[in-house]
Amino acid sequence: MSADKKPGRFSTLEAIRKPQTTPEPEPDLTPALKARTTDDDKPEPFSSHLKPGTKRRLKQAAAREGRKQFEALEQAIVEYLNKYHPDIRE
């Protein structure tokens, strides 16, 4: 009288529940960003405005490089400060 057991309602989600075992490669960071990435120097929230076209280009460039937008912005800002305001230090 025993019939085949019907699969559970959420049994197809097993693949989603299991964590991926392959580590993601870390992006290459510039020396300025490597120096910044310490445990006690975490990124601080920052808000600004960009023209829509500039924002879109930033998003696409960061995606091409496999990094976050804030990382690309920080690199650009650090390079700007080092070039035009070398006397201002952290």
N, C-alpha and C positions, 0 to 999 in steps of 0.2 A: 503494500500500500504506500510505500514510500516513493514519492516522486522526486525527480531531479530538483536539487535546491536551486532556486532562482537567485541570480546574483543580486547583491545589495544595491540599493538605490545610488549610493555614492561610490561604488567599487571602481568606477572608471576614473576616479580622481586620485588614485594611488600614485600615478606618475607625477602628478602635480605636487603631492605632499612630500615626496622624496626630494631631499636637497641635491642640487647638482654637485658632482664631485670634481669637476674640472675648474681649477682656479682661473679667474680672469687675469689676463696680463696687465701689469701696471703700465700706465702711459709714461713716456719719457718726459721728465720734468727738467726745466731749465735750472741752472745753479741757484737762481734767485728763489724759485719755488721750492727747491730741495732745502734750502736754508730756512724757509718759512715753515715747513711741515714738521713741527714738533708737537708733542702732546700738550704743552702749556701754551701754545700759540695757535689756538683754533680760530677758524674764520669767524668774523663778526658780521652780523646782518648789515647789509648796505642796500640802499634803494636809490635809484636814479631813473632818468628818462632817456629814451633813445628814439630816433626817428624809426618808423616801421621798417623801412628798407634796411637800415643799419642793424636793427634787431634781428631781422630775418637772416642777414648775412652772417652775423655772429653765431646764430643757432646752427646754420649749415656748416660753418667753418669748424665749430666745436665738435659737431657730429662726425665730420670727416676725419678729425684728429683723434676721435675716441675719448674726448674729455668733456668735462662740464663747462658750461658757459662762464661760470665765475672764475674758473682756472684760466681761461683765455683772457678774460678781462683783467685779472690780477697780473698776469704776465705783461700785458700791454701797459698797465699803469706803472708797474715797477720799472719797466724799460723807459717809459716817459720820464719818470722822476729821476732815474739815474742819469739820463741824458741831459735834461734841461734844468734839473735842480739837484745836482750832486751834493750840495752842502746840507740838504735836509736828510737826516738819518732817522731811523726808527727809534 
